[in-house]
Amino acid sequence: MVLGGLSAVSPFAIDMYAPGFPEIVTSFGTSKTAVQLSLTACLVGLAVGQVVLGPVSDATGRRRLLLAGSGLFSVLSLVCAVAPSIAVFDAARLLQGVAGGAGIVIGRAVVSDLFTGASAARRLTTLSVIGSTAPVLAPVAGGLVLGVGSWRLVFVALAVTGLLLLTAIWAWVPESLPAERRGTGGLPAVLRATGALLRRRETAGHLLVMGCGLAALFAYITGSPFVFENVYGLSPTQYSLVFATNAVGTVLAGAVFGRLAGRVRLNLLLTVGVAVTVVALVTLVTLLTVGISTFLTTWACLFGLTSGFGLLLPASTTIILAIGSDAPGAASGMLGGAQFILGAAAAPLPGVLGDTTAMSTAVVVLGCVLLSATALLTLARPWEGHGEPAGSPE
């Protein structure tokens, strides 16, 4: 429960405040771009935090960093809530992301410390599903908070959540990496191990499969409000229901993965997940190209995207952590870095040429899933079976 909460709170922090963007622009007397940069700052902070804190936890242990990360997340959320200017707000968002990255990266490493094989896969699936659905559900929750207060109340809620998690870590999360299992040679040795992992073709391949998949998800998150509200005429409430329904696709696919992990090869599940995302987006772009642009067809294709992602993310996460089992914190940090760096790069692309349309969003998302498929076939090479637990099915 605690690790699940840690996996959710930072993704919630990414865009829970998105419905309040117009109010923030007015509050600070600034531009839309400056406010949107606060979301990018949080994504960059999450990437940096995971890349740095994952390897550090391999050398120093997990518990103290989890406690420090949750405490600082609460403090920085309060700084966001009382920020007097957009400059302070954006800086606090960057640091909030760094602190929040501790919970995501170290939570995965704790699972790798305690479990292996199918047992680890099922638990990592749970964390992956939580982490991937949280950014999708966060704007819905933010809209509810904004119904009773200003955008600043969103960050007060995040601060309180961080404080509750700090208390829960103190009570229920013991140190999972004893001193004798920590990386010898200190942090430099752990960083060398990280470099060695990145130089392996299969590691880089699976990181790109997962990172490009998450880039597709963030392009969908940023583009879909304009598509469904401006193009298809949905109200914000109706759009929230569409968003939530698509999140259910991710949850259901993750549940299927959890049932099949240990009985079906992880690389096969990963391949199916990537194939579903590609088929869904090729279908959508084809329909839009021939002039079929309806609410139901677009919704169905994007539901296919989120469902495929529910297989892609837990499979790639489990495989990458298995490949990097000698340095799980470093491997987990690379996961987070690839996810959020590529996500930050893809998020603004649906509207980069002007208006965000169904076609512009679909083309960007299709490009991301095709890059994911290319990395799967050329680098990850699922038929070679990298990252499969011992005794996995043939």
DAUR-V25442 format. One record per helix or strand. SS is the DSSP state (2 for helix, 1 for strand). FROM is the first residue (numbers start at 1). LEN is the number of residues. Records with the same first field share a line. If there is no record, write none. Layout:
# DAUR-V25442
SS=FROM-LEN ; FROM-LEN
This chain:
# DAUR-V25442
2=2-14 ; 18-11 ; 32-29 ; 63-20 ; 86-29 ; 117-30 ; 151-22 ; 179-3 ; 186-13 ; 201-31 ; 236-25 ; 266-24 ; 295-29 ; 325-23 ; 349-3 ; 358-23 ; 382-3
1=261-1 ; 264-1
